[in-house]
Amino acid sequence: MKTEIYESDPFTPKKGRLLASLSTEYRIEKGDELFFDDEGRMKVRVISVQVHVLKSGEVYRDVLALKL
């Protein structure tokens, strides 16, 4: 499933900077901790997962995460 992970503002759950765009079947849930090892190590905690279903049947999700 197409997944986009966004950094969220700590006070309002709004999309911020795009951290990653990937295709995965991994079930991402609220409370999961994800690590990004691109430029050093960044740790984030998932605060929201929004699944979108289009008329065409395509499914994708947006993940909001707080930087720890």
C-alpha positions as CSV (number, residue, x, y, z in Angstrom):
1,M,0.0,0.0,0.0
2,K,1.3,3.5,-0.8
3,T,2.2,5.1,2.4
4,E,3.3,8.7,3.1
5,I,4.8,9.6,6.5
6,Y,4.6,13.3,7.6
7,E,6.1,15.0,10.5
8,S,3.3,16.5,12.6
9,D,3.2,19.8,14.6
10,P,3.4,18.8,18.3
11,F,0.4,21.0,19.2
12,T,-2.0,20.5,16.2
13,P,-2.2,17.2,14.2
14,K,-1.5,18.8,10.8
15,K,0.7,17.5,8.0
16,G,4.2,19.0,8.1
17,R,7.3,18.0,6.3
18,L,7.2,14.7,4.3
19,L,9.5,12.3,5.9
20,A,9.1,9.3,3.6
21,S,7.0,7.9,0.8
22,L,7.0,4.2,0.4
23,S,5.0,1.1,-0.6
24,T,4.6,-1.4,2.2
25,E,2.1,-3.9,3.6
26,Y,3.3,-3.4,7.1
27,R,0.4,-2.5,9.4
28,I,1.4,0.9,10.9
29,E,-0.6,1.7,14.0
30,K,-0.9,4.6,16.4
31,G,1.9,4.4,19.0
32,D,4.4,2.6,16.7
33,E,7.9,4.0,16.8
34,L,9.7,4.3,13.5
35,F,13.4,5.0,12.9
36,F,14.9,6.8,9.9
37,D,18.6,6.1,9.3
38,D,19.2,8.4,6.3
39,E,21.2,11.3,7.8
40,G,22.0,10.1,11.3
41,R,19.1,8.5,13.2
42,M,15.7,10.1,13.6
43,K,13.0,8.5,15.8
44,V,9.3,9.3,15.4
45,R,6.1,8.1,17.1
46,V,3.0,7.5,15.0
47,I,0.0,9.6,16.3
48,S,-2.5,9.1,13.4
49,V,-3.1,6.9,10.4
50,Q,-5.6,8.0,7.8
51,V,-6.6,5.5,5.1
52,H,-8.0,6.9,1.8
53,V,-10.1,4.8,-0.6
54,L,-10.7,6.3,-4.0
55,K,-13.6,5.5,-6.4
56,S,-11.2,3.5,-8.5
57,G,-10.6,1.2,-5.6
58,E,-7.1,2.4,-5.0
59,V,-6.1,2.6,-1.3
60,Y,-3.4,4.7,0.2
61,R,-2.6,6.1,3.7
62,D,-1.2,9.1,5.3
63,V,0.7,8.7,8.6
64,L,1.3,11.6,11.0
65,A,4.3,11.2,13.3
66,L,5.9,13.2,16.1
67,K,9.7,13.6,16.1
68,L,11.2,12.3,19.4
